Amino acid sequence: MIGGLALQSIGVVVIGRNEGNRLHHCLLSVIGFGRTVIYVDSGSTDGSVAEAHSLGVQVVELDLSVPFTAARARNAGLEYLLQVKPELEFVQFVDGDCRVVEGWLERAVSELVSQPDVVVVCGRRREEFPEKSIYNSLCDIEWNTPVGEAKACGGDSMMRVEAFKKVGGFNPTLIAGEEPELCVRLRQDGGKILRIDADMTLHDAQITRFGQWWKRSIRNGHAYAEGAWLHGRSPERHWVRESLRSWFWAMLVPLLAVASLFPTRGLSILLLLMSYTLLAYRVYRLTLLRGFQRKDAMFYALFCVLEKYPKLLGQIRFYIYMLLKRQRTLVEYKTLERGVGRRGVMSTLPPTP
């Protein structure tokens, strides 16, 4: 248990765009106990701003002339939060398509109070409706990461405000992978990222079609490339291995199989399929060891192999944009549904086998 004074030290920044009823439930999950809640809106057209006002939540509406990013929204939210309550010590960031689990805020701040070297605390983000689609189920598996000291957090996490400000906050130009990139800088400054064994948020992915999953994987590939571009030369080689795996499995191996097609009389294609099968089996075994059912492990393994291709496309997309010196734009994977827009928000990218 923590005292009322510690509870007053928590502020909450919620970001979203056209999240509809999900935003309503998100805000209800964090309002209360005198804590200050800020909602940052990225150009919603579904009444999200009015909904937040009706619940007594203060709203920051981002300038439409500047490209939207989740990083930019979170920075703006904390900046406004500190104008309202400059004495805040801890901030909980949460995406508008998530609900914060009861008791999480208290548990997270108690960890930060008791461990001064910890600058970020996160818990288990669960997919609220994994049964609705295989893609929702894949998200739930992806987010089940090990407990203990970690390299990165996701979009939902509680941070120590002083440490956040010291490293300059999120990089507002990143269209994805902004949380792990921030965590690189926090750890370089001596801070620790802690993932604890506690439910944190319930997420409504709303991924029901293969095309949505494909676009989300492209987005993740872009994040890998940009992360490696920014911090790949550092001692930890941030996301270099993850990036190279996509190039290896989605380009080098298939090209070698095609180049060897005639000399091997087609045997190279068989070897290619065998290589993919062995990779999938390795992921399958590892997923079983994490406690998942065989069916879930099988689908997760299959899609871990398949995702190498859209992730490679995402990396190529990043380098083309860099070469042409073009502004990188969000990769939207959530579509309009019943008049309500959906914005894709990326979680921590999973390690790729």
C-alpha positions as CSV (number, residue, x, y, z in Angstrom):
1,M,0.0,0.0,0.0
2,I,1.1,3.5,-0.6
3,G,-0.1,6.7,1.0
4,G,-2.3,9.5,-0.4
5,L,0.7,11.7,-0.9
6,A,2.3,9.2,-3.3
7,L,-1.0,8.9,-5.2
8,Q,-1.1,12.6,-5.7
9,S,2.3,12.4,-7.3
10,I,0.8,10.4,-10.3
11,G,-0.3,12.1,-13.5
12,V,-1.8,10.4,-16.5
13,V,-1.3,11.2,-20.2
14,V,-3.8,9.5,-22.6
15,I,-3.2,9.8,-26.3
16,G,-5.7,8.9,-29.1
17,R,-7.4,9.6,-32.3
18,N,-10.9,8.5,-33.1
19,E,-10.9,5.8,-30.5
20,G,-14.7,6.1,-30.0
21,N,-16.1,4.2,-27.0
22,R,-12.7,2.7,-26.2
23,L,-11.5,6.2,-25.2
24,H,-14.5,6.5,-22.8
25,H,-13.6,3.3,-21.0
26,C,-9.9,4.3,-21.0
27,L,-10.5,7.6,-19.3
28,L,-12.9,6.1,-16.8
29,S,-10.1,3.6,-15.8
30,V,-7.7,6.4,-14.8
31,I,-10.0,9.2,-13.4
32,G,-10.1,9.4,-9.6
33,F,-8.3,9.9,-6.4
34,G,-7.4,13.5,-7.2
35,R,-4.9,12.5,-9.9
36,T,-4.6,14.8,-13.0
37,V,-5.5,13.3,-16.4
38,I,-4.6,14.9,-19.7
39,Y,-6.0,13.6,-23.0
40,V,-4.0,14.5,-26.1
41,D,-6.0,14.3,-29.3
42,S,-4.5,13.9,-32.8
43,G,-7.2,15.3,-35.0
44,S,-10.2,13.2,-34.0
45,T,-13.5,13.6,-35.9
46,D,-15.6,11.3,-33.8
47,G,-16.3,13.5,-30.8
48,S,-13.4,12.2,-28.7
49,V,-12.5,15.8,-27.5
50,A,-16.1,16.4,-26.4
51,E,-16.2,13.0,-24.6
52,A,-13.0,13.8,-22.7
53,H,-14.4,17.2,-21.7
54,S,-17.6,15.7,-20.5
55,L,-15.6,13.5,-18.1
56,G,-13.8,16.5,-16.7
57,V,-10.5,15.6,-18.4
58,Q,-8.3,18.4,-19.7
59,V,-7.6,18.2,-23.4
60,V,-4.6,19.1,-25.6
61,E,-5.4,19.2,-29.3
62,L,-2.4,18.9,-31.5
63,D,-1.7,21.3,-34.3
64,L,-3.0,19.7,-37.5
65,S,-0.3,21.3,-39.6
66,V,2.4,19.2,-38.0
67,P,2.6,15.4,-38.7
68,F,1.1,13.3,-36.0
69,T,3.2,10.8,-34.0
70,A,2.5,9.1,-30.8
71,A,5.8,10.4,-29.5
72,R,4.8,14.0,-30.2
73,A,1.5,13.5,-28.5
74,R,3.0,12.0,-25.3
75,N,5.5,14.9,-25.1
76,A,2.8,17.4,-25.5
77,G,0.7,15.7,-22.9
78,L,3.4,15.7,-20.3
79,E,4.4,19.3,-21.0
80,Y,0.8,20.4,-20.3
81,L,0.6,18.1,-17.3
82,L,3.6,19.8,-15.7
83,Q,2.1,23.2,-16.4
84,V,-0.9,22.1,-14.3
85,K,1.0,20.2,-11.6
86,P,4.7,21.0,-11.8
87,E,5.5,19.0,-8.7
88,L,4.5,15.6,-10.3
89,E,7.1,12.9,-9.9
90,F,5.5,10.1,-12.0
91,V,3.6,9.9,-15.2
92,Q,1.5,7.0,-16.5
93,F,1.4,7.0,-20.3
94,V,-1.5,5.0,-21.8
95,D,-3.0,4.7,-25.3
96,G,-6.6,5.5,-25.8
97,D,-7.5,2.0,-26.9
98,C,-6.5,0.6,-23.6
99,R,-8.0,0.4,-20.1
100,V,-5.8,0.6,-17.0
101,V,-6.3,-2.3,-14.7
102,E,-7.5,-1.4,-11.2
103,G,-4.6,-1.2,-8.8
104,W,-1.9,-0.9,-11.4
105,L,-1.1,2.8,-10.8
106,E,-0.6,2.2,-7.1
107,R,1.5,-0.9,-7.7
108,A,3.7,0.9,-10.3
109,V,4.4,4.0,-8.2
110,S,5.3,1.8,-5.2
111,E,8.0,0.2,-7.3
112,L,9.4,3.5,-8.3
113,V,9.3,4.8,-4.8
114,S,11.1,1.8,-3.4
115,Q,13.7,1.6,-6.2
116,P,15.3,5.0,-7.0
117,D,17.4,3.6,-9.9
118,V,14.3,2.4,-11.7
119,V,13.0,5.0,-14.1
120,V,10.3,3.1,-16.0
121,V,7.9,0.4,-14.7
122,C,5.6,-1.6,-16.9
123,G,3.5,-4.7,-16.5
124,R,1.4,-7.1,-18.6
125,R,-0.6,-5.6,-21.4
126,R,-3.2,-8.1,-22.4
127,E,-5.4,-8.2,-25.5
128,E,-8.9,-7.9,-24.2
129,F,-10.5,-9.9,-27.0
130,P,-7.9,-12.5,-28.3
131,E,-10.7,-14.8,-29.4
132,K,-12.0,-12.3,-32.0
133,S,-9.3,-13.0,-34.5
134,I,-6.0,-14.8,-34.9
135,Y,-4.3,-11.4,-35.2
136,N,-5.6,-10.3,-31.8
137,S,-4.3,-13.5,-30.4
138,L,-0.9,-12.9,-31.9
139,C,-0.8,-9.5,-30.2
140,D,-1.5,-11.1,-26.8
141,I,1.4,-13.5,-27.3
142,E,3.7,-10.8,-28.5
143,W,3.0,-8.7,-25.4
144,N,3.7,-11.5,-22.9
145,T,7.4,-10.6,-22.3
146,P,9.6,-11.7,-19.5
147,V,9.4,-10.2,-16.0
148,G,12.4,-8.4,-14.6
149,E,14.9,-5.8,-15.8
150,A,14.1,-5.1,-19.4
151,K,15.6,-3.2,-22.3
152,A,12.4,-1.4,-23.3
153,C,8.8,-0.7,-22.4
154,G,5.7,-0.2,-24.6
155,G,3.2,2.6,-25.0
156,D,1.7,1.9,-21.6
157,S,4.1,2.5,-18.8
158,M,4.8,4.6,-15.8
159,M,7.9,6.8,-15.9
160,R,9.9,8.9,-13.5
161,V,9.3,12.5,-14.7
162,E,12.8,13.8,-13.8
163,A,14.5,11.0,-15.8
164,F,12.2,11.6,-18.7
165,K,12.9,15.3,-18.8
166,K,16.7,14.7,-18.4
167,V,17.0,12.7,-21.7
168,G,14.7,15.0,-23.6
169,G,11.5,12.8,-23.7
170,F,10.3,10.9,-26.8
171,N,11.8,11.6,-30.2
172,P,8.8,13.3,-31.9
173,T,9.9,12.5,-35.4
174,L,9.7,8.7,-35.0
175,I,6.5,7.2,-36.5
176,A,7.0,3.9,-34.6
177,G,9.3,2.4,-32.0
178,E,9.5,5.6,-30.0
179,E,9.3,3.8,-26.6
180,P,12.3,1.5,-27.1
181,E,14.3,4.4,-28.5
182,L,13.6,6.4,-25.4
183,C,14.6,3.5,-23.2
184,V,17.9,3.3,-24.9
185,R,18.7,6.8,-23.9
186,L,17.3,6.3,-20.3
187,R,19.5,3.2,-19.8
188,Q,22.5,5.0,-21.3
189,D,21.9,7.7,-18.6
190,G,22.0,5.0,-15.9
191,G,18.3,4.3,-15.4
192,K,16.7,0.9,-15.3
193,I,13.5,-0.4,-17.0
194,L,11.5,-2.8,-14.9
195,R,8.8,-5.2,-16.0
196,I,6.8,-6.6,-13.1
197,D,4.5,-9.5,-12.7
198,A,1.2,-7.5,-12.7
199,D,-1.6,-6.8,-15.1
200,M,-1.3,-3.3,-16.4
201,T,-3.7,-2.6,-19.3
202,L,-6.4,-4.3,-21.4
203,H,-6.0,-3.5,-25.1
204,D,-8.5,-3.7,-27.9
205,A,-6.4,-4.4,-31.0
206,Q,-9.3,-4.6,-33.5
207,I,-7.1,-6.4,-36.0
208,T,-9.5,-8.6,-38.0
209,R,-8.0,-8.8,-41.5
210,F,-4.7,-10.1,-42.9
211,G,-4.1,-6.7,-44.6
212,Q,-4.1,-4.9,-41.2
213,W,-1.6,-7.4,-39.8
214,W,0.6,-6.9,-42.9
215,K,0.6,-3.1,-42.5
216,R,1.4,-3.4,-38.8
217,S,4.4,-5.6,-39.6
218,I,5.6,-3.1,-42.2
219,R,5.4,-0.5,-39.5
220,N,7.4,-2.7,-37.2
221,G,10.0,-3.2,-39.8
222,H,10.3,0.6,-40.3
223,A,10.8,0.9,-36.6
224,Y,13.6,-1.6,-36.6
225,A,15.4,0.2,-39.4
226,E,15.1,3.6,-37.8
227,G,16.1,2.3,-34.4
228,A,19.2,0.7,-35.9
229,W,19.9,3.9,-37.8
230,L,19.9,6.0,-34.6
231,H,21.5,3.6,-32.1
232,G,22.9,0.7,-34.1
233,R,26.5,1.9,-33.6
234,S,26.1,2.0,-29.8
235,P,27.6,-0.9,-27.8
236,E,24.2,-2.7,-27.5
237,R,23.7,-2.5,-31.3
238,H,20.0,-1.4,-30.9
239,W,17.8,-3.5,-33.2
240,V,20.6,-4.4,-35.6
241,R,20.1,-8.1,-35.2
242,E,16.3,-7.8,-35.6
243,S,16.9,-5.8,-38.8
244,L,19.4,-8.2,-40.2
245,R,17.2,-11.2,-39.6
246,S,14.6,-9.8,-42.0
247,W,17.2,-9.2,-44.7
248,F,18.5,-12.7,-44.2
249,W,15.2,-14.6,-44.2
250,A,13.2,-12.5,-46.6
251,M,15.9,-11.6,-49.1
252,L,19.2,-13.4,-48.9
253,V,17.9,-16.9,-48.4
254,P,15.2,-16.7,-51.1
255,L,17.6,-15.1,-53.6
256,L,20.1,-17.9,-53.0
257,A,17.3,-20.5,-53.5
258,V,16.3,-18.9,-56.8
259,A,19.9,-18.5,-58.0
260,S,20.5,-22.2,-57.3
261,L,17.3,-23.4,-58.8
262,F,18.7,-24.8,-62.1
263,P,22.1,-26.1,-60.8
264,T,20.2,-28.0,-58.0
265,R,17.3,-29.0,-60.3
266,G,14.8,-27.5,-57.9
267,L,16.3,-28.9,-54.7
268,S,17.1,-25.3,-53.5
269,I,13.4,-24.6,-53.2
270,L,12.9,-27.6,-51.1
271,L,15.8,-26.5,-48.9
272,L,14.3,-23.1,-48.6
273,L,11.0,-24.6,-47.4
274,M,12.9,-26.8,-45.0
275,S,14.7,-23.8,-43.6
276,Y,11.5,-21.9,-43.0
277,T,10.0,-25.0,-41.4
278,L,13.0,-25.4,-39.0
279,L,12.7,-21.7,-38.1
280,A,9.0,-22.0,-37.4
281,Y,9.6,-25.1,-35.3
282,R,12.1,-23.3,-33.2
283,V,9.6,-20.5,-32.5
284,Y,6.9,-23.0,-31.8
285,R,9.0,-24.8,-29.2
286,L,10.0,-21.5,-27.5
287,T,6.4,-20.4,-27.4
288,L,5.3,-23.6,-25.8
289,L,7.9,-23.1,-23.1
290,R,6.3,-19.7,-22.4
291,G,3.2,-21.5,-21.4
292,F,1.0,-21.0,-24.5
293,Q,-1.3,-23.7,-26.0
294,R,-0.2,-25.7,-29.0
295,K,-2.6,-24.1,-31.4
296,D,-1.6,-20.6,-30.4
297,A,2.1,-21.5,-30.5
298,M,1.6,-23.0,-34.0
299,F,0.0,-19.9,-35.4
300,Y,2.5,-17.6,-33.7
301,A,5.4,-19.6,-35.2
302,L,3.8,-19.4,-38.7
303,F,3.3,-15.7,-38.6
304,C,6.8,-15.1,-37.1
305,V,8.2,-16.6,-40.3
306,L,5.8,-14.8,-42.6
307,E,6.3,-11.4,-41.0
308,K,9.9,-11.3,-42.2
309,Y,8.6,-10.1,-45.6
310,P,6.5,-7.1,-44.5
311,K,9.2,-6.2,-42.0
312,L,11.8,-6.1,-44.8
313,L,9.4,-3.9,-46.8
314,G,9.2,-1.6,-43.9
315,Q,12.9,-1.3,-43.7
316,I,13.2,-0.7,-47.4
317,R,10.5,2.0,-47.1
318,F,12.6,3.7,-44.3
319,Y,15.8,3.8,-46.4
320,I,14.0,5.1,-49.5
321,Y,12.5,7.9,-47.4
322,M,15.9,8.7,-46.0
323,L,17.5,8.7,-49.5
324,L,14.8,11.0,-50.9
325,K,14.9,13.1,-47.7
326,R,11.1,12.8,-47.4
327,Q,9.0,13.2,-44.3
328,R,8.2,9.8,-42.9
329,T,4.5,9.3,-42.3
330,L,2.4,7.0,-40.1
331,V,1.6,3.5,-41.4
332,E,-2.1,3.2,-40.6
333,Y,-3.3,-0.3,-40.0
334,K,-6.6,0.3,-38.3
335,T,-9.5,1.3,-40.6
336,L,-12.7,3.3,-40.2
337,E,-15.4,1.3,-38.6
338,R,-19.0,2.5,-38.3
339,G,-17.9,6.1,-38.7
340,V,-15.2,5.9,-36.1
341,G,-11.6,6.2,-37.1
342,R,-8.9,4.0,-35.7
343,R,-5.3,4.8,-35.2
344,G,-2.6,2.2,-35.0
345,V,-0.4,2.5,-31.9
346,M,2.6,0.3,-31.7
347,S,3.6,-1.6,-28.6
348,T,7.0,-2.8,-27.7
349,L,8.4,-4.6,-30.7
350,P,9.0,-8.3,-29.9
351,P,12.3,-9.9,-30.4
352,T,12.3,-11.7,-33.8
353,P,13.7,-15.3,-33.9
